[in-house]
Amino acid sequence: MFYQKTSDGLKVFVRLSPKAKREGLEGIHTDPDGTERLKIAVSAPPVDGKANEALIKWLSKYLHIAKSAVTLISGLTDRSKTVMIVGDSDELIKKLELSK
């Protein structure tokens, strides 16, 4: 699973692809340890946090939620990231599972 339910919403495990030609979902990535991550591409470069900002913006737009509801909680300088999304976890899961 590329997500984990929490009391506030959903933790989403992401594999970010910066400097992509096209932004969007690229499927599911499996780490060597077996962890599944939602692979997302953004056009922003991985400089000065621009790719992280682009990820938050893209997720908020895709899920139709406020940017303030999306927080990067780990992986600030890594491609593997964990994002906390505040909201109804079941509703968020439905929107994200459509991407499979």
C-alpha positions as CSV (number, residue, x, y, z in Angstrom):
1,M,0.0,0.0,0.0
2,F,1.3,3.4,-0.9
3,Y,-0.8,5.0,1.8
4,Q,-1.6,4.7,5.5
5,K,-4.8,5.9,7.2
6,T,-4.3,8.3,10.2
7,S,-6.8,9.9,12.6
8,D,-6.4,13.2,10.6
9,G,-6.4,11.9,7.1
10,L,-3.8,10.0,5.0
11,K,-0.1,9.5,4.9
12,V,0.9,9.0,1.2
13,F,4.3,7.5,0.3
14,V,5.6,9.1,-2.9
15,R,8.4,8.6,-5.3
16,L,9.0,12.0,-6.9
17,S,10.4,12.5,-10.5
18,P,11.5,16.1,-10.8
19,K,12.3,17.9,-14.1
20,A,9.8,15.7,-16.0
21,K,8.5,16.7,-19.4
22,R,4.9,16.0,-18.3
23,E,3.4,16.3,-14.8
24,G,1.2,13.5,-13.5
25,L,0.9,10.1,-12.0
26,E,3.2,7.4,-13.3
27,G,1.9,4.4,-11.4
28,I,3.2,2.5,-8.5
29,H,7.0,2.2,-7.6
30,T,8.2,-0.6,-5.4
31,D,11.4,0.2,-3.3
32,P,14.0,-2.6,-2.9
33,D,12.6,-3.1,0.7
34,G,9.1,-3.8,-0.8
35,T,7.6,-0.4,0.1
36,E,5.1,0.8,-2.4
37,R,5.1,4.4,-3.4
38,L,2.9,6.5,-5.7
39,K,5.1,7.7,-8.5
40,I,4.4,11.4,-9.4
41,A,6.2,13.5,-12.0
42,V,6.6,17.3,-11.7
43,S,8.3,19.7,-14.1
44,A,10.0,21.7,-11.5
45,P,13.7,21.1,-10.8
46,P,14.9,19.7,-7.5
47,V,16.5,23.0,-6.5
48,D,15.6,25.2,-3.5
49,G,12.5,23.1,-2.7
50,K,10.8,23.9,-6.0
51,A,10.0,20.2,-6.8
52,N,8.5,19.8,-3.3
53,E,6.3,22.9,-3.8
54,A,5.3,21.5,-7.2
55,L,4.4,18.2,-5.6
56,I,2.2,19.8,-3.0
57,K,0.5,22.0,-5.6
58,W,-0.1,19.1,-8.0
59,L,-1.5,16.9,-5.2
60,S,-3.9,19.6,-4.0
61,K,-5.1,20.2,-7.5
62,Y,-5.5,16.5,-8.3
63,L,-7.4,15.8,-5.1
64,H,-9.4,19.1,-5.2
65,I,-8.3,20.2,-1.7
66,A,-6.5,23.3,-0.3
67,K,-2.7,23.3,-0.5
68,S,-2.7,23.9,3.2
69,A,-4.1,20.4,3.7
70,V,-1.0,18.8,2.1
71,T,2.2,18.7,4.1
72,L,5.6,17.1,3.3
73,I,6.6,15.3,6.5
74,S,9.7,13.5,5.3
75,G,12.1,13.3,2.4
76,L,12.8,16.9,2.0
77,T,16.0,16.3,-0.1
78,D,15.2,12.7,-1.3
79,R,13.0,11.4,-4.1
80,S,11.2,9.1,-1.6
81,K,8.8,11.3,0.3
82,T,6.0,11.0,2.8
83,V,3.1,13.4,2.5
84,M,0.4,14.0,5.1
85,I,-3.0,14.9,3.6
86,V,-5.6,16.2,6.0
87,G,-9.2,15.2,5.2
88,D,-11.6,12.2,4.9
89,S,-9.2,9.3,4.5
90,D,-11.8,7.1,2.7
91,E,-12.6,9.8,0.2
92,L,-8.9,10.5,-0.4
93,I,-8.2,6.8,-0.9
94,K,-10.9,6.6,-3.6
95,K,-9.4,9.5,-5.5
96,L,-5.9,8.1,-5.3
97,E,-6.8,4.5,-6.1
98,L,-8.4,5.7,-9.4
99,S,-4.8,6.4,-10.3
100,K,-3.7,2.8,-10.2
